[in-house]
Amino acid sequence: MFEVNVIFIEEIATKNGYKEKKVRRSYLVTDCDTVSVAESKIYEYLKDSAFPFEVKLAKESKIVGVV
């Protein structure tokens, strides 16, 4: 399992217009054996996202299992 951190750039409405806000979210990716496979699964999963995003970090997870 790999943990992948993704940064989304969301537009927030303010009284003077819009402001960009960076929001970090973490995803746990299973059924992969390399970082590059985990990243490609995230890109495929988020391809229709309403907000632009970038993968910031992908690393092997310390979580031992999902119940």
DOKOL-798045 format. One record per residue (C-alpha): residue in three letters; residue number from 1; x, y negated, z negated. Coordinates in nm, 2 decimals, padded with zeros to 4 digits. Layout:
<pts>
{"ALA"; NUM; {X; Y; Z}}
...
</pts>
This chain:
<pts>
{"MET"; 1; {00.00; 00.00; 00.00}}
{"PHE"; 2; {00.11; -00.35; 00.07}}
{"GLU"; 3; {00.01; -00.69; -00.07}}
{"VAL"; 4; {-00.02; -00.96; 00.19}}
{"ASN"; 5; {-00.05; -01.33; 00.10}}
{"VAL"; 6; {-00.23; -01.54; 00.35}}
{"ILE"; 7; {-00.26; -01.92; 00.35}}
{"PHE"; 8; {-00.58; -02.06; 00.51}}
{"ILE"; 9; {-00.61; -02.43; 00.61}}
{"GLU"; 10; {-00.96; -02.53; 00.52}}
{"GLU"; 11; {-01.13; -02.87; 00.59}}
{"ILE"; 12; {-01.29; -03.02; 00.29}}
{"ALA"; 13; {-01.54; -03.30; 00.33}}
{"THR"; 14; {-01.46; -03.62; 00.13}}
{"LYS"; 15; {-01.62; -03.96; 00.12}}
{"ASN"; 16; {-01.36; -04.09; 00.37}}
{"GLY"; 17; {-01.39; -03.80; 00.62}}
{"TYR"; 18; {-01.22; -03.46; 00.60}}
{"LYS"; 19; {-00.91; -03.34; 00.42}}
{"GLU"; 20; {-00.71; -03.03; 00.49}}
{"LYS"; 21; {-00.66; -02.80; 00.19}}
{"LYS"; 22; {-00.43; -02.50; 00.18}}
{"VAL"; 23; {-00.59; -02.20; 00.01}}
{"ARG"; 24; {-00.39; -01.89; -00.08}}
{"ARG"; 25; {-00.56; -01.55; -00.07}}
{"SER"; 26; {-00.42; -01.20; -00.13}}
{"TYR"; 27; {-00.52; -00.88; 00.05}}
{"LEU"; 28; {-00.43; -00.53; -00.04}}
{"VAL"; 29; {-00.36; -00.33; 00.28}}
{"THR"; 30; {-00.37; 00.05; 00.27}}
{"ASP"; 31; {-00.28; 00.32; 00.52}}
{"CYS"; 32; {00.04; 00.17; 00.65}}
{"ASP"; 33; {00.41; 00.24; 00.59}}
{"THR"; 34; {00.58; -00.08; 00.69}}
{"VAL"; 35; {00.54; -00.45; 00.63}}
{"SER"; 36; {00.49; -00.52; 01.00}}
{"VAL"; 37; {00.20; -00.27; 01.02}}
{"ALA"; 38; {00.04; -00.44; 00.72}}
{"GLU"; 39; {00.08; -00.78; 00.88}}
{"SER"; 40; {-00.07; -00.67; 01.21}}
{"LYS"; 41; {-00.37; -00.52; 01.02}}
{"ILE"; 42; {-00.43; -00.85; 00.85}}
{"TYR"; 43; {-00.41; -01.04; 01.18}}
{"GLU"; 44; {-00.66; -00.80; 01.33}}
{"TYR"; 45; {-00.89; -00.82; 01.03}}
{"LEU"; 46; {-00.89; -01.20; 01.02}}
{"LYS"; 47; {-00.89; -01.27; 01.40}}
{"ASP"; 48; {-01.24; -01.42; 01.39}}
{"SER"; 49; {-01.17; -01.64; 01.08}}
{"ALA"; 50; {-01.34; -01.98; 01.08}}
{"PHE"; 51; {-01.01; -02.13; 00.95}}
{"PRO"; 52; {-00.66; -02.12; 01.08}}
{"PHE"; 53; {-00.43; -01.91; 00.87}}
{"GLU"; 54; {-00.08; -01.78; 00.84}}
{"VAL"; 55; {00.07; -01.48; 00.67}}
{"LYS"; 56; {00.31; -01.61; 00.41}}
{"LEU"; 57; {00.43; -01.30; 00.24}}
{"ALA"; 58; {00.40; -00.92; 00.28}}
{"LYS"; 59; {00.55; -00.69; 00.03}}
{"GLU"; 60; {00.51; -00.34; -00.11}}
{"SER"; 61; {00.24; -00.34; -00.38}}
{"LYS"; 62; {00.31; -00.23; -00.74}}
{"ILE"; 63; {-00.05; -00.11; -00.76}}
{"VAL"; 64; {-00.04; 00.27; -00.78}}
{"GLY"; 65; {-00.39; 00.34; -00.67}}
{"VAL"; 66; {-00.74; 00.21; -00.59}}
{"VAL"; 67; {-01.03; 00.39; -00.76}}
</pts>
